C-alpha cells in the first residue's frame, strides 16, 4: 500500500483486523489513531543505513516481547535497543 494516504492504509488495517507495521512516522505523531479500534500500530524508527535483514530481526524481536493480547489499540515505537509502548 506504499504511496497511499495514511487514512487508507489505516482503514484497511482496521477493516481486516491487521496490526500495522510501518516506517511512516506520521502514525507515531498523529492523534487520529489513538481512539480508533485497531489491532495495533508498530512504527519502526531505525536508520535507513541499517540492512533490511537487521531491521527485520529487530522488529521480530520487538514483536516477541509484546503479548499479543496487549497489542490491540497499542502504539509501539521500535528503535534500536529500545521499545516504547503507548
GULO-409703 format. One record per residue: residue in three letters; x, y, z of N, C-alpha, C, O, CB in turn. Coordinates in steps of 0.1 Angstrom, whole numbers, plus 5000, padded with zeros to 4 digits. Each point is the difference from the previous one (the first is absolute). Glycine has a CB too. Example, Ala and Ser with C-alpha at 12.3 -4.5 7.8 and 13.67 -1.06 7.14 Angstrom:
BEGIN
+--------+------+------+------+------+------+------+------+------+------+------+------+------+------+------+------+
! residu !  n_u !  n_v !  n_w ! ca_u ! ca_v ! ca_w !  c_u !  c_v !  c_w !  o_u !  o_v !  o_w ! cb_u ! cb_v ! cb_w !
+--------+------+------+------+------+------+------+------+------+------+------+------+------+------+------+------+
!    ALA ! 5132 ! 4943 ! 5078 ! 4991 ! 5012 ! 5000 ! 5009 ! 5012 ! 5000 ! 5010 ! 5000 ! 5007 ! 4971 ! 4988 ! 5005 !
!    SER ! 5015 ! 5023 ! 4981 ! 5009 ! 5011 ! 5000 ! 4992 ! 5011 ! 5008 ! 5005 ! 5011 ! 5001 ! 5007 ! 4983 ! 4977 !
+--------+------+------+------+------+------+------+------+------+------+------+------+------+------+------+------+
end
This chain:
BEGIN
+--------+------+------+------+------+------+------+------+------+------+------+------+------+------+------+------+
! residu !  n_u !  n_v !  n_w ! ca_u ! ca_v ! ca_w !  c_u !  c_v !  c_w !  o_u !  o_v !  o_w ! cb_u ! cb_v ! cb_w !
+--------+------+------+------+------+------+------+------+------+------+------+------+------+------+------+------+
!    UNK ! 5008 ! 4988 ! 5000 ! 4992 ! 5012 ! 5000 ! 5009 ! 5013 ! 5000 ! 4995 ! 5011 ! 5003 ! 4987 ! 4976 ! 5009 !
!    UNK ! 5030 ! 5011 ! 4984 ! 5009 ! 5011 ! 5000 ! 4995 ! 5011 ! 4991 ! 4995 ! 4998 ! 4989 ! 5024 ! 4987 ! 5015 !
!    UNK ! 4982 ! 5027 ! 5001 ! 4996 ! 5012 ! 4993 ! 4985 ! 5004 ! 5002 ! 4996 ! 5011 ! 4996 ! 5021 ! 4982 ! 4987 !
!    UNK ! 4976 ! 4998 ! 5023 ! 4985 ! 5004 ! 5003 ! 5000 ! 5008 ! 5012 ! 5008 ! 5000 ! 5009 ! 4984 ! 4979 ! 4980 !
!    UNK ! 4997 ! 5029 ! 5013 ! 4999 ! 5009 ! 5011 ! 4999 ! 4991 ! 5013 ! 4995 ! 4989 ! 5000 ! 4993 ! 5029 ! 4986 !
!    UNK ! 5017 ! 4988 ! 5025 ! 5000 ! 4993 ! 5013 ! 4986 ! 4996 ! 5004 ! 4998 ! 4989 ! 5005 ! 5021 ! 5024 ! 5002 !
!    UNK ! 4971 ! 4995 ! 4990 ! 4986 ! 4996 ! 5004 ! 4996 ! 4988 ! 4992 ! 4992 ! 4992 ! 5006 ! 5003 ! 5032 ! 4999 !
!    UNK ! 5009 ! 4974 ! 4983 ! 4996 ! 4988 ! 4992 ! 5007 ! 4988 ! 5006 ! 4994 ! 4989 ! 5002 ! 5003 ! 5025 ! 4977 !
!    UNK ! 5016 ! 4987 ! 5024 ! 5008 ! 4989 ! 5005 ! 4994 ! 4996 ! 5014 ! 4998 ! 4988 ! 5002 ! 5023 ! 5020 ! 4986 !
!    UNK ! 4977 ! 5002 ! 5020 ! 4994 ! 4997 ! 5013 ! 4986 ! 4994 ! 5000 ! 4997 ! 4990 ! 5007 ! 5017 ! 5029 ! 5002 !
!    UNK ! 4978 ! 4986 ! 4982 ! 4986 ! 4995 ! 4998 ! 5001 ! 4985 ! 4996 ! 4992 ! 4992 ! 5005 ! 5000 ! 5031 ! 4989 !
!    UNK ! 5017 ! 4974 ! 4997 ! 5001 ! 4986 ! 4995 ! 5004 ! 4991 ! 5012 ! 4995 ! 4989 ! 5002 ! 5012 ! 5019 ! 4975 !
!    UNK ! 5003 ! 4996 ! 5031 ! 5005 ! 4992 ! 5011 ! 4988 ! 4998 ! 5011 ! 4999 ! 4989 ! 5005 ! 5025 ! 5020 ! 4991 !
!    UNK ! 4969 ! 5002 ! 5006 ! 4989 ! 4999 ! 5010 ! 4989 ! 4990 ! 4994 ! 4995 ! 4991 ! 5008 ! 5009 ! 5033 ! 5000 !
!    UNK ! 4992 ! 4978 ! 4980 ! 4990 ! 4991 ! 4994 ! 5004 ! 4986 ! 5000 ! 4991 ! 4991 ! 5002 ! 5003 ! 5028 ! 4983 !
!    UNK ! 5018 ! 4977 ! 5014 ! 5005 ! 4987 ! 4999 ! 5006 ! 4995 ! 5013 ! 5005 ! 4989 ! 5001 ! 4999 ! 5014 ! 4975 !
!    UNK ! 4995 ! 5005 ! 5035 ! 5006 ! 4997 ! 5013 ! 5015 ! 4996 ! 4999 ! 5004 ! 4990 ! 5006 ! 4973 ! 5003 ! 5001 !
!    UNK ! 5030 ! 5015 ! 4986 ! 5015 ! 4998 ! 4998 ! 5008 ! 5009 ! 5008 ! 4996 ! 5012 ! 5002 ! 5000 ! 4980 ! 4975 !
!    UNK ! 5014 ! 5004 ! 5029 ! 5010 ! 5009 ! 5007 ! 5008 ! 5007 ! 4989 ! 5005 ! 4993 ! 4991 ! 4996 ! 4992 ! 5030 !
!    UNK ! 4999 ! 5028 ! 4980 ! 5007 ! 5008 ! 4990 ! 5015 ! 5002 ! 5004 ! 5003 ! 5005 ! 5011 ! 4975 ! 5007 ! 4983 !
!    UNK ! 5031 ! 4983 ! 4997 ! 5014 ! 5002 ! 5002 ! 5005 ! 5010 ! 4990 ! 4999 ! 4997 ! 4988 ! 5004 ! 4980 ! 5022 !
!    UNK ! 5003 ! 5034 ! 4994 ! 5004 ! 5010 ! 4990 ! 5012 ! 5008 ! 5004 ! 5004 ! 5000 ! 5012 ! 4972 ! 5002 ! 4983 !
!    UNK ! 5030 ! 5005 ! 4996 ! 5011 ! 5009 ! 5003 ! 4995 ! 5014 ! 4999 ! 5008 ! 5010 ! 5002 ! 5009 ! 4973 ! 4989 !
!    UNK ! 4971 ! 5019 ! 5006 ! 4994 ! 5013 ! 4998 ! 4998 ! 5007 ! 5014 ! 4991 ! 4995 ! 5008 ! 4997 ! 4997 ! 4971 !
!    UNK ! 5020 ! 5017 ! 5024 ! 5000 ! 5007 ! 5013 ! 4987 ! 5007 ! 5003 ! 4997 ! 5004 ! 5011 ! 5027 ! 4998 ! 4988 !
!    UNK ! 4968 ! 5001 ! 4991 ! 4987 ! 5007 ! 5002 ! 4991 ! 4992 ! 5009 ! 4992 ! 5006 ! 5007 ! 5011 ! 5004 ! 4970 !
!    UNK ! 4998 ! 4977 ! 5022 ! 4992 ! 4991 ! 5009 ! 5004 ! 5002 ! 5015 ! 4992 ! 4997 ! 5009 ! 5005 ! 4987 ! 4972 !
!    UNK ! 5016 ! 5019 ! 5021 ! 5005 ! 5002 ! 5014 ! 4996 ! 5013 ! 5006 ! 4999 ! 5001 ! 5012 ! 5020 ! 4984 ! 4982 !
!    UNK ! 4979 ! 5025 ! 4998 ! 4997 ! 5014 ! 5005 ! 4985 ! 5004 ! 4999 ! 4996 ! 5009 ! 5007 ! 5027 ! 4996 ! 4986 !
!    UNK ! 4970 ! 4988 ! 4999 ! 4986 ! 5004 ! 4998 ! 4991 ! 4995 ! 5011 ! 5002 ! 4989 ! 5005 ! 5001 ! 5010 ! 4971 !
!    UNK ! 4988 ! 5009 ! 5029 ! 4990 ! 4997 ! 5010 ! 4988 ! 4993 ! 4994 ! 4991 ! 4995 ! 5007 ! 5017 ! 5024 ! 5007 !
!    UNK ! 4991 ! 4981 ! 4972 ! 4988 ! 4995 ! 4994 ! 4998 ! 4985 ! 5003 ! 4988 ! 4995 ! 4999 ! 5015 ! 5022 ! 4983 !
!    UNK ! 5007 ! 4976 ! 5020 ! 4999 ! 4985 ! 5002 ! 4997 ! 4996 ! 5014 ! 4996 ! 4989 ! 5003 ! 5020 ! 5008 ! 4978 !
!    UNK ! 4987 ! 5012 ! 5029 ! 5000 ! 4995 ! 5014 ! 4986 ! 4996 ! 5005 ! 5000 ! 4991 ! 5009 ! 5019 ! 5024 ! 4994 !
!    UNK ! 4970 ! 4989 ! 4992 ! 4987 ! 4996 ! 5004 ! 4994 ! 4990 ! 4991 ! 4988 ! 4996 ! 5003 ! 5009 ! 5026 ! 5008 !
!    UNK ! 5009 ! 4974 ! 4979 ! 4995 ! 4991 ! 4990 ! 5001 ! 4985 ! 5006 ! 5009 ! 4997 ! 5008 ! 4996 ! 5019 ! 4972 !
!    UNK ! 4986 ! 4976 ! 5016 ! 5000 ! 4986 ! 5004 ! 5009 ! 4992 ! 4990 ! 4996 ! 4995 ! 4990 ! 4981 ! 5007 ! 5020 !
!    UNK ! 5036 ! 4998 ! 4993 ! 5010 ! 4993 ! 4991 ! 5007 ! 4989 ! 5006 ! 5000 ! 4999 ! 5013 ! 5003 ! 5023 ! 4975 !
!    UNK ! 5004 ! 4970 ! 5004 ! 5007 ! 4988 ! 5005 ! 5015 ! 5003 ! 5003 ! 5008 ! 4991 ! 5001 ! 4976 ! 4995 ! 4986 !
!    UNK ! 5019 ! 5027 ! 5014 ! 5013 ! 5004 ! 5004 ! 5008 ! 5006 ! 4988 ! 4998 ! 4997 ! 4989 ! 5002 ! 4985 ! 5028 !
!    UNK ! 5008 ! 5028 ! 4987 ! 5009 ! 5007 ! 4990 ! 5014 ! 4999 ! 5005 ! 5003 ! 5003 ! 5012 ! 4979 ! 5013 ! 4982 !
!    UNK ! 5027 ! 4979 ! 4998 ! 5014 ! 4999 ! 5003 ! 5008 ! 5009 ! 4991 ! 5000 ! 4998 ! 4987 ! 4997 ! 4978 ! 5021 !
!    UNK ! 5009 ! 5034 ! 4997 ! 5008 ! 5010 ! 4992 ! 5014 ! 4996 ! 5002 ! 5006 ! 5000 ! 5011 ! 4977 ! 5019 ! 4991 !
!    UNK ! 5024 ! 4979 ! 4987 ! 5014 ! 4996 ! 5000 ! 5009 ! 5012 ! 4998 ! 4999 ! 5006 ! 4989 ! 4995 ! 4971 ! 5002 !
!    UNK ! 5014 ! 5027 ! 5019 ! 5009 ! 5012 ! 4999 ! 5014 ! 4995 ! 5000 ! 5007 ! 5001 ! 5010 ! 4976 ! 5014 ! 5001 !
!    UNK ! 5021 ! 4980 ! 4978 ! 5014 ! 4994 ! 4999 ! 5006 ! 5007 ! 4988 ! 4994 ! 5001 ! 4989 ! 5000 ! 4977 ! 5022 !
!    UNK ! 5018 ! 5027 ! 4990 ! 5006 ! 5007 ! 4988 ! 5001 ! 4992 ! 4987 ! 5001 ! 4988 ! 5001 ! 5013 ! 5024 ! 5016 !
!    UNK ! 4984 ! 4995 ! 4972 ! 5000 ! 4994 ! 4987 ! 5013 ! 4992 ! 4997 ! 5000 ! 4991 ! 4992 ! 4984 ! 5027 ! 5001 !
!    UNK ! 5027 ! 4986 ! 5014 ! 5013 ! 4994 ! 4997 ! 5001 ! 4986 ! 5005 ! 5008 ! 4992 ! 4996 ! 5002 ! 5030 ! 5005 !
!    UNK ! 4981 ! 4974 ! 5008 ! 4999 ! 4987 ! 5006 ! 4994 ! 4990 ! 4989 ! 4991 ! 5003 ! 4993 ! 5007 ! 5006 ! 5031 !
!    UNK ! 5009 ! 4979 ! 4975 ! 4995 ! 4991 ! 4990 ! 4986 ! 4995 ! 5003 ! 4996 ! 5000 ! 5011 ! 5027 ! 4993 ! 4985 !
!    UNK ! 4970 ! 5003 ! 4993 ! 4986 ! 4996 ! 5002 ! 4999 ! 4987 ! 5008 ! 4991 ! 4998 ! 5008 ! 5004 ! 5012 ! 4970 !
!    UNK ! 5015 ! 4981 ! 5021 ! 5000 ! 4988 ! 5008 ! 5002 ! 5004 ! 5015 ! 4993 ! 4993 ! 5009 ! 5016 ! 4994 ! 4972 !
!    UNK ! 4999 ! 5023 ! 5022 ! 5001 ! 5004 ! 5014 ! 4987 ! 5006 ! 5005 ! 4996 ! 4998 ! 5011 ! 5029 ! 5006 ! 4985 !
!    UNK ! 4969 ! 5005 ! 4996 ! 4988 ! 5006 ! 5004 ! 4989 ! 4989 ! 5002 ! 4993 ! 5001 ! 5010 ! 5013 ! 5019 ! 4976 !
!    UNK ! 4993 ! 4970 ! 5006 ! 4990 ! 4989 ! 5002 ! 5003 ! 4994 ! 5013 ! 4990 ! 4997 ! 5008 ! 5008 ! 4999 ! 4967 !
!    UNK ! 5014 ! 5001 ! 5028 ! 5004 ! 4993 ! 5013 ! 4996 ! 5009 ! 5012 ! 4995 ! 4994 ! 5010 ! 5023 ! 4994 ! 4978 !
!    UNK ! 4984 ! 5025 ! 5011 ! 4996 ! 5009 ! 5011 ! 4985 ! 5000 ! 5002 ! 4995 ! 4999 ! 5011 ! 5026 ! 5015 ! 4985 !
!    UNK ! 4972 ! 4987 ! 4993 ! 4985 ! 5000 ! 5001 ! 4995 ! 4987 ! 5005 ! 4991 ! 5000 ! 5008 ! 5008 ! 5016 ! 4973 !
!    UNK ! 5006 ! 4973 ! 5014 ! 4995 ! 4987 ! 5005 ! 5003 ! 4998 ! 5015 ! 4991 ! 4996 ! 5007 ! 5013 ! 4994 ! 4970 !
!    UNK ! 5007 ! 5014 ! 5027 ! 5004 ! 5000 ! 5015 ! 4990 ! 5008 ! 5008 ! 4996 ! 4996 ! 5011 ! 5028 ! 5000 ! 4983 !
!    UNK ! 4973 ! 5016 ! 5001 ! 4991 ! 5009 ! 5007 ! 4986 ! 4994 ! 5001 ! 4994 ! 5001 ! 5010 ! 5019 ! 5019 ! 4982 !
!    UNK ! 4982 ! 4974 ! 4997 ! 4987 ! 4994 ! 5000 ! 4999 ! 4989 ! 5010 ! 4990 ! 4998 ! 5007 ! 5008 ! 5008 ! 4969 !
!    UNK ! 5013 ! 4986 ! 5025 ! 5000 ! 4989 ! 5010 ! 4999 ! 5005 ! 5014 ! 4996 ! 4992 ! 5009 ! 5018 ! 4995 ! 4975 !
!    UNK ! 4990 ! 5025 ! 5019 ! 5000 ! 5005 ! 5013 ! 4986 ! 5006 ! 5004 ! 4998 ! 5003 ! 5012 ! 5027 ! 5002 ! 4986 !
!    UNK ! 4966 ! 4996 ! 4993 ! 4987 ! 5006 ! 5002 ! 4990 ! 4989 ! 5000 ! 4998 ! 4993 ! 4990 ! 5009 ! 5029 ! 5000 !
!    UNK ! 4986 ! 4976 ! 5022 ! 4989 ! 4990 ! 5000 ! 4990 ! 5003 ! 4989 ! 4995 ! 5012 ! 5000 ! 5009 ! 4983 ! 5025 !
!    UNK ! 4992 ! 4996 ! 4967 ! 4990 ! 5002 ! 4989 ! 4987 ! 5006 ! 5005 ! 4994 ! 5009 ! 4994 ! 5016 ! 4972 ! 4994 !
!    UNK ! 4986 ! 5015 ! 5024 ! 4987 ! 5006 ! 5006 ! 5002 ! 5014 ! 5004 ! 4989 ! 5007 ! 5002 ! 5005 ! 4970 ! 5005 !
!    UNK ! 5018 ! 5028 ! 4994 ! 5002 ! 5014 ! 5004 ! 5001 ! 5009 ! 4988 ! 5001 ! 5013 ! 5001 ! 5010 ! 4980 ! 5020 !
!    UNK ! 4990 ! 5002 ! 4967 ! 5003 ! 5008 ! 4988 ! 4988 ! 5008 ! 4995 ! 5002 ! 5011 ! 4994 ! 5015 ! 4972 ! 5000 !
!    UNK ! 4971 ! 5013 ! 5009 ! 4988 ! 5007 ! 4995 ! 5000 ! 5014 ! 5006 ! 5002 ! 5002 ! 5012 ! 4985 ! 4977 ! 4987 !
!    UNK ! 5012 ! 5031 ! 4992 ! 4999 ! 5014 ! 5004 ! 5014 ! 5006 ! 5004 ! 5000 ! 5012 ! 5004 ! 4977 ! 4984 ! 5003 !
!    UNK ! 5033 ! 4997 ! 4992 ! 5014 ! 5004 ! 5005 ! 5008 ! 5006 ! 4988 ! 4999 ! 4996 ! 4989 ! 5000 ! 4986 ! 5029 !
!    UNK ! 5008 ! 5029 ! 4986 ! 5010 ! 5005 ! 4991 ! 5014 ! 4996 ! 5005 ! 5003 ! 5003 ! 5011 ! 4982 ! 5017 ! 4982 !
!    UNK ! 5022 ! 4973 ! 4999 ! 5014 ! 4996 ! 5004 ! 5010 ! 5007 ! 4991 ! 4999 ! 4999 ! 4987 ! 4992 ! 4978 ! 5021 !
!    UNK ! 5019 ! 5029 ! 4998 ! 5011 ! 5006 ! 4992 ! 5012 ! 4991 ! 5002 ! 5005 ! 4998 ! 5012 ! 4986 ! 5026 ! 4991 !
!    UNK ! 5014 ! 4971 ! 4986 ! 5012 ! 4991 ! 5001 ! 5012 ! 5007 ! 4995 ! 5001 ! 5005 ! 4989 ! 4985 ! 4975 ! 5007 !
!    UNK ! 5024 ! 5021 ! 5013 ! 5013 ! 5007 ! 4996 ! 5011 ! 4990 ! 5004 ! 4998 ! 4990 ! 5007 ! 4993 ! 5033 ! 4997 !
!    UNK ! 5021 ! 4979 ! 4991 ! 5011 ! 4991 ! 5004 ! 5001 ! 5000 ! 5015 ! 5002 ! 5011 ! 5006 ! 5010 ! 4993 ! 4972 !
!    UNK ! 4988 ! 4985 ! 5028 ! 5002 ! 4998 ! 5014 ! 4989 ! 5006 ! 5009 ! 5003 ! 5003 ! 5012 ! 5021 ! 4997 ! 4983 !
!    UNK ! 4965 ! 5003 ! 4999 ! 4989 ! 5006 ! 5008 ! 4986 ! 4998 ! 4994 ! 4999 ! 5000 ! 4988 ! 5018 ! 5017 ! 5020 !
!    UNK ! 4973 ! 4980 ! 5001 ! 4987 ! 4999 ! 4995 ! 4991 ! 5009 ! 5010 ! 5001 ! 4999 ! 5012 ! 5003 ! 4977 ! 4979 !
!    UNK ! 4988 ! 5032 ! 5003 ! 4991 ! 5009 ! 5008 ! 4986 ! 4996 ! 4996 ! 4997 ! 4997 ! 4989 ! 5020 ! 5022 ! 5012 !
!    UNK ! 4974 ! 4980 ! 5009 ! 4986 ! 4997 ! 4998 ! 4991 ! 5011 ! 5006 ! 5003 ! 5005 ! 5011 ! 5003 ! 4970 ! 4989 !
!    UNK ! 4984 ! 5028 ! 4992 ! 4990 ! 5010 ! 5005 ! 4986 ! 4995 ! 4998 ! 4991 ! 5007 ! 5003 ! 5025 ! 5012 ! 4992 !
+--------+------+------+------+------+------+------+------+------+------+------+------+------+------+------+------+
end
